[in-house]
Amino acid sequence: MSEVNTEQAEVVPTSDQATTGGVTVDQAAPPASAPAKTTTKAAAAAKPAAKVAAEEPKKAPVKAKTKEEKGVKAAKAKPAAQQSAGATNKEVEGVKSTRKTPLKTKTYEKALAKLQVELVKLQEWIKFKKLKVVVIFEGRDAAGKGGTIKRITESLSPRVTRVAALPAPTDRETGQWYFQRYVQHLPAGGEMVLFDRSWYNRAGVERVMGFCTDEEYREFLRSCPEFERMLVRSGIILIKYWFSVSNEEQERRFQKRIFHPEKHWKLSPMDLQSRARWVEYSRAKDNMFAHTDIKQAPWYVVDGDDKKRARLNVITHLLNMIDYEDLTPEPIVLPPRQEEIGYVRPPMSDQTFIPEVY
């Protein structure tokens, strides 16, 4: 079960308690009106018959009001279980509406455009201050890591912002110190590197799939926090994101990959195993957090069920993690084009052009 589902499961019992309390109060209200009825009837019986007959016309409106009260009491007299279920459903619907409300594409694109301008400003600040920034993207398969990385990098210079998405280790890399293949991708001054999966492969897929020994796994949990503290002490800004996605949403995205030819490459055998071993991956993630969620480099969890919201939230958080200033240069004036004095262009027929299919 995913982290998102766990949060929702915690919300429902709370609403049940609140609903039960409300039912108790509603059921206690009718008995309070019972003594008033008895008193009224007793007073009417004590009056003389003529007086009662004289007052009968005045009681007609009271009877009509009594029918209305009966209707209200009938509504209140619903079984407690039915009222509790209704209130619980309302609470659950409220949770879903706050977490699953689709973000309009126009609103999303407008917000993304503003954030991408800020990313350019951040990039200029990183270059100017010679900062070294490492951003790690980990999480469930199909949780939205790749899409978020694309939205971050599409407006930035590849000379400043690089993406490190390493394949499976070679035989030579398997014989190296585990962190060695990742160290060579760390940034120099004035660079930012986004790791699409990172050294945490050992705590996730390698652990669950049996690609490492128990001793190698335990050694990783011991050495990883020290390795990251060393990176931070060396001046690297280390930011770690964990993308969470619900079981149902992950299945929907996997099905979409199956039936869309342009997305087949996204569905690997390891992705299928992540579905079959959902609980094992959950346990591995919990154990990883327990050892590596350190003060110097904490984990930041991203709710990835809504891709658009997740992308905007991650970019906003990333911008807030680094204190940068606006170094936008003054407006640039283009110089005049050089005059073609003594230059003769070769014939167009001497060049090979691509076919104009469109």
C-alpha positions as CSV (number, residue, x, y, z in Angstrom):
1,M,0.0,0.0,0.0
2,S,1.4,3.4,-0.9
3,E,2.1,6.3,1.3
4,V,-0.9,8.2,-0.1
5,N,-3.3,5.5,0.7
6,T,-2.0,5.3,4.2
7,E,-2.7,9.0,4.7
8,Q,-6.2,8.6,3.5
9,A,-6.7,5.6,5.8
10,E,-5.8,7.7,8.7
11,V,-8.3,10.3,7.8
12,V,-11.3,8.1,7.7
13,P,-11.3,6.8,11.3
14,T,-11.1,10.4,12.5
15,S,-14.2,11.3,10.6
16,D,-15.9,8.2,12.0
17,Q,-15.3,9.4,15.5
18,A,-16.5,12.8,14.7
19,T,-19.6,11.4,13.1
20,T,-20.3,9.1,16.1
21,G,-20.2,12.1,18.4
22,G,-22.6,14.0,16.2
23,V,-25.1,11.1,16.2
24,T,-25.0,10.8,20.0
25,V,-25.9,14.5,20.3
26,D,-28.7,14.2,17.7
27,Q,-30.2,11.2,19.5
28,A,-30.1,12.9,22.9
29,A,-32.2,15.9,21.5
30,P,-35.6,14.2,21.1
31,P,-36.0,13.0,24.8
32,A,-35.4,16.6,25.9
33,S,-38.7,17.6,24.1
34,A,-40.7,14.8,25.7
35,P,-41.2,16.4,29.1
36,A,-42.5,19.6,27.4
37,K,-45.1,17.6,25.6
38,T,-46.3,15.9,28.8
39,T,-46.5,19.2,30.6
40,T,-48.6,20.8,27.9
41,K,-51.0,17.9,27.9
42,A,-51.4,17.9,31.6
43,A,-52.1,21.7,31.6
44,A,-54.7,21.2,28.9
45,A,-56.4,18.4,30.9
46,A,-56.6,20.6,34.0
47,K,-58.4,23.4,32.1
48,P,-62.2,23.5,32.1
49,A,-63.8,21.8,29.1
50,A,-65.4,25.1,27.9
51,K,-62.1,26.9,28.1
52,V,-60.5,24.1,26.1
53,A,-63.3,24.2,23.5
54,A,-62.9,28.0,23.2
55,E,-59.1,27.6,22.6
56,E,-59.5,24.8,20.0
57,P,-59.4,27.1,17.0
58,K,-56.1,28.6,18.2
59,K,-54.6,25.1,18.3
60,A,-55.0,24.4,14.6
61,P,-51.7,26.1,13.7
62,V,-50.0,24.3,16.5
63,K,-51.0,20.9,15.0
64,A,-49.6,21.9,11.6
65,K,-46.3,22.9,13.4
66,T,-46.4,19.5,15.2
67,K,-46.5,17.7,11.8
68,E,-43.4,19.6,10.7
69,E,-41.7,18.7,13.9
70,K,-42.6,15.1,13.3
71,G,-41.0,15.3,9.9
72,V,-37.8,16.7,11.5
73,K,-37.9,14.1,14.2
74,A,-38.4,11.4,11.6
75,A,-35.3,12.6,9.7
76,K,-33.4,12.6,13.0
77,A,-34.6,9.2,13.8
78,K,-32.5,7.5,11.1
79,P,-30.5,4.6,12.3
80,A,-27.2,5.7,13.8
81,A,-25.2,3.4,11.4
82,Q,-26.8,5.0,8.4
83,Q,-26.0,8.5,9.6
84,S,-22.5,7.4,10.4
85,A,-22.0,6.0,7.0
86,G,-23.3,9.1,5.3
87,A,-21.1,11.4,7.3
88,T,-18.1,9.1,6.7
89,N,-18.8,9.2,2.9
90,K,-18.9,12.9,3.0
91,E,-15.6,13.1,4.8
92,V,-13.9,10.7,2.3
93,E,-15.4,12.7,-0.6
94,G,-13.9,15.8,1.0
95,V,-10.5,14.2,1.2
96,K,-10.7,13.1,-2.4
97,S,-11.8,16.4,-3.7
98,T,-8.9,18.2,-2.0
99,R,-6.3,15.7,-3.2
100,K,-7.7,14.6,-6.6
101,T,-9.1,17.8,-8.1
102,P,-7.7,18.0,-11.6
103,L,-5.6,21.1,-12.3
104,K,-6.7,22.9,-15.5
105,T,-4.2,22.8,-18.2
106,K,-4.3,26.5,-18.8
107,T,-3.6,27.2,-15.1
108,Y,-0.9,24.6,-15.0
109,E,0.9,26.0,-18.1
110,K,0.7,29.5,-16.8
111,A,2.2,28.6,-13.4
112,L,4.9,26.4,-15.1
113,A,6.0,29.2,-17.4
114,K,6.5,31.5,-14.4
115,L,8.5,28.9,-12.5
116,Q,10.7,28.1,-15.5
117,V,11.6,31.8,-15.6
118,E,12.7,31.5,-12.0
119,L,14.7,28.4,-12.8
120,V,16.7,30.4,-15.4
121,K,17.4,33.0,-12.7
122,L,18.5,30.2,-10.4
123,Q,20.8,28.8,-13.1
124,E,22.5,32.2,-13.5
125,W,23.0,32.4,-9.8
126,I,24.5,29.0,-9.7
127,K,26.9,30.0,-12.4
128,F,27.8,33.3,-10.8
129,K,28.4,31.9,-7.3
130,K,30.0,28.7,-8.5
131,L,27.5,26.6,-6.5
132,K,27.5,22.8,-6.7
133,V,24.0,21.4,-6.6
134,V,22.9,17.8,-6.6
135,V,19.2,16.9,-6.8
136,I,18.2,13.2,-6.3
137,F,14.9,11.9,-7.7
138,E,13.8,8.6,-6.3
139,G,10.5,6.8,-5.8
140,R,8.0,4.4,-7.2
141,D,8.0,3.5,-10.8
142,A,5.6,5.7,-12.9
143,A,5.4,8.2,-10.0
144,G,6.4,11.2,-12.2
145,K,10.2,11.6,-11.7
146,G,11.1,11.7,-15.4
147,G,8.3,14.2,-16.3
148,T,9.4,16.5,-13.5
149,I,13.0,16.4,-14.5
150,K,12.0,17.3,-18.1
151,R,10.0,20.3,-17.0
152,I,13.0,21.5,-14.9
153,T,15.6,21.1,-17.7
154,E,13.7,22.1,-20.8
155,S,14.3,25.8,-20.2
156,L,17.9,25.5,-18.8
157,S,21.3,25.2,-20.4
158,P,22.7,21.7,-20.7
159,R,26.1,23.1,-20.0
160,V,25.0,24.1,-16.5
161,T,22.2,21.6,-15.7
162,R,22.9,18.0,-16.5
163,V,20.9,14.8,-16.0
164,A,22.6,11.6,-14.7
165,A,20.5,8.5,-15.5
166,L,22.9,5.6,-15.2
167,P,22.3,2.2,-16.7
168,A,22.9,-1.1,-15.0
169,P,26.5,-1.3,-13.8
170,T,29.1,-3.1,-15.9
171,D,31.3,-6.0,-14.7
172,R,34.1,-3.5,-14.0
173,E,31.8,-1.1,-12.1
174,T,30.5,-4.0,-10.1
175,G,34.0,-4.6,-8.8
176,Q,34.5,-0.9,-7.8
177,W,33.6,0.9,-4.6
178,Y,29.9,1.2,-4.8
179,F,29.7,5.0,-4.8
180,Q,32.6,5.3,-7.3
181,R,30.4,5.3,-10.5
182,Y,28.3,8.1,-9.1
183,V,31.2,10.3,-7.8
184,Q,32.3,11.0,-11.4
185,H,29.0,12.6,-12.2
186,L,29.0,15.0,-9.3
187,P,29.0,18.7,-10.3
188,A,31.9,21.1,-10.4
189,G,31.5,24.7,-9.4
190,G,28.7,26.4,-11.3
191,E,26.8,23.2,-12.2
192,M,23.6,21.4,-11.1
193,V,23.2,17.7,-11.6
194,L,19.8,15.9,-11.5
195,F,20.1,12.2,-10.7
196,D,17.2,10.2,-12.2
197,R,17.7,7.4,-9.8
198,S,21.0,7.4,-7.8
199,W,23.1,5.4,-5.3
200,Y,19.8,4.5,-3.6
201,N,19.3,1.7,-6.2
202,R,21.1,-0.5,-3.6
203,A,18.5,0.3,-1.0
204,G,15.6,-0.3,-3.4
205,V,15.7,-2.5,-6.5
206,E,19.0,-4.3,-5.7
207,R,17.7,-5.2,-2.2
208,V,14.3,-6.4,-3.3
209,M,15.5,-8.2,-6.5
210,G,18.5,-9.8,-4.7
211,F,21.2,-8.1,-6.9
212,C,23.3,-7.4,-3.8
213,T,24.2,-9.5,-0.7
214,D,22.9,-8.8,2.8
215,E,26.3,-7.7,3.9
216,E,26.5,-5.2,0.9
217,Y,23.1,-3.9,1.8
218,R,23.9,-3.4,5.5
219,E,27.2,-1.7,4.5
220,F,25.3,0.7,2.3
221,L,23.0,1.7,5.1
222,R,26.0,2.4,7.3
223,S,28.1,4.2,4.8
224,C,25.4,6.2,2.8
225,P,24.7,8.8,5.6
226,E,28.4,9.4,6.1
227,F,29.0,9.7,2.3
228,E,26.2,12.3,2.1
229,R,27.5,14.2,5.1
230,M,30.9,14.3,3.4
231,L,29.3,15.7,0.2
232,V,27.6,18.4,2.2
233,R,30.8,19.3,4.1
234,S,32.6,19.7,0.7
235,G,30.1,22.4,-0.2
236,I,27.6,20.4,-2.3
237,I,23.9,21.4,-1.9
238,L,22.2,18.0,-1.7
239,I,18.4,17.8,-2.1
240,K,16.6,14.5,-2.1
241,Y,13.0,13.9,-3.4
242,W,11.0,10.7,-3.0
243,F,8.0,10.4,-5.4
244,S,5.1,8.5,-4.0
245,V,2.1,7.2,-6.0
246,S,-0.9,5.2,-5.0
247,N,-1.4,1.6,-6.1
248,E,-4.4,2.5,-8.3
249,E,-2.7,5.4,-10.1
250,Q,0.4,3.4,-10.8
251,E,-1.6,0.6,-12.4
252,R,-3.5,3.1,-14.5
253,R,-0.2,4.6,-15.8
254,F,1.3,1.1,-16.4
255,Q,-1.8,0.2,-18.5
256,K,-1.4,3.5,-20.5
257,R,2.2,2.5,-21.2
258,I,1.1,-0.9,-22.5
259,F,-1.4,0.5,-25.0
260,H,0.6,3.6,-26.2
261,P,3.5,2.6,-28.6
262,E,5.5,5.7,-27.8
263,K,5.6,4.8,-24.1
264,H,6.5,1.1,-24.4
265,W,10.1,1.8,-23.6
266,K,9.1,3.1,-20.2
267,L,7.8,-0.3,-19.2
268,S,10.7,-2.6,-18.3
269,P,10.8,-6.0,-16.6
270,M,11.9,-4.2,-13.4
271,D,8.7,-2.1,-13.5
272,L,6.6,-5.2,-13.7
273,Q,8.4,-6.6,-10.7
274,S,7.7,-3.4,-8.8
275,R,4.0,-4.2,-9.1
276,A,4.4,-7.8,-8.2
277,R,6.5,-6.9,-5.1
278,W,4.7,-3.8,-4.0
279,V,4.9,-4.6,-0.3
280,E,8.6,-5.6,-0.4
281,Y,9.4,-2.3,-2.0
282,S,7.4,-0.5,0.7
283,R,9.4,-2.2,3.4
284,A,12.7,-1.4,1.7
285,K,11.7,2.3,1.4
286,D,10.7,2.5,5.1
287,N,14.0,0.9,6.1
288,M,15.9,3.2,3.8
289,F,14.2,6.3,5.3
290,A,15.0,5.1,8.8
291,H,18.7,5.1,8.0
292,T,19.2,7.9,5.5
293,D,16.7,10.6,6.4
294,I,19.4,12.7,8.1
295,K,19.5,16.3,9.2
296,Q,22.2,17.3,6.7
297,A,20.2,15.8,3.8
298,P,16.6,15.0,4.6
299,W,14.1,13.3,2.3
300,Y,11.3,15.4,0.9
301,V,8.2,13.3,-0.1
302,V,6.2,14.2,-3.2
303,D,2.6,13.2,-3.7
304,G,2.8,12.0,-7.4
305,D,-0.8,11.1,-8.0
306,D,-1.4,14.4,-9.7
307,K,1.4,14.9,-12.2
308,K,0.8,18.6,-12.8
309,R,0.6,19.5,-9.2
310,A,3.6,17.4,-8.3
311,R,5.8,19.1,-11.0
312,L,4.8,22.6,-9.8
313,N,5.3,21.7,-6.2
314,V,8.7,20.2,-6.7
315,I,10.0,23.2,-8.8
316,T,8.6,25.6,-6.2
317,H,10.3,23.7,-3.4
318,L,13.6,23.5,-5.3
319,L,13.6,27.3,-5.9
320,N,13.0,27.9,-2.2
321,M,15.8,25.6,-1.1
322,I,18.5,27.9,-2.6
323,D,18.6,31.6,-1.8
324,Y,19.3,33.2,-5.2
325,E,19.1,36.7,-6.6
326,D,17.9,38.0,-10.0
327,L,20.9,38.5,-12.2
328,T,19.0,39.1,-15.4
329,P,21.2,41.2,-17.7
330,E,20.2,44.5,-19.2
331,P,18.3,44.4,-22.5
332,I,20.6,43.3,-25.3
333,V,20.9,45.4,-28.5
334,L,21.8,43.5,-31.6
335,P,24.7,44.9,-33.7
336,P,24.1,45.8,-37.3
337,R,24.6,43.0,-39.8
338,Q,27.8,43.0,-41.7
339,E,27.4,44.2,-45.3
340,E,28.0,41.7,-48.1
341,I,31.0,43.4,-49.7
342,G,32.8,41.1,-52.2
343,Y,31.0,38.0,-51.0
344,V,29.3,35.8,-53.6
345,R,27.2,32.9,-52.3
346,P,27.6,29.5,-54.0
347,P,24.7,28.3,-56.1
348,M,21.9,26.6,-54.1
349,S,22.0,23.6,-56.4
350,D,25.5,22.7,-55.1
351,Q,24.0,22.0,-51.6
352,T,22.0,18.9,-50.5
353,F,18.7,19.8,-48.8
354,I,16.5,17.4,-46.9
355,P,13.2,16.4,-48.6
356,E,10.4,18.7,-47.7
357,V,7.8,16.1,-46.7
358,Y,5.7,18.6,-44.8
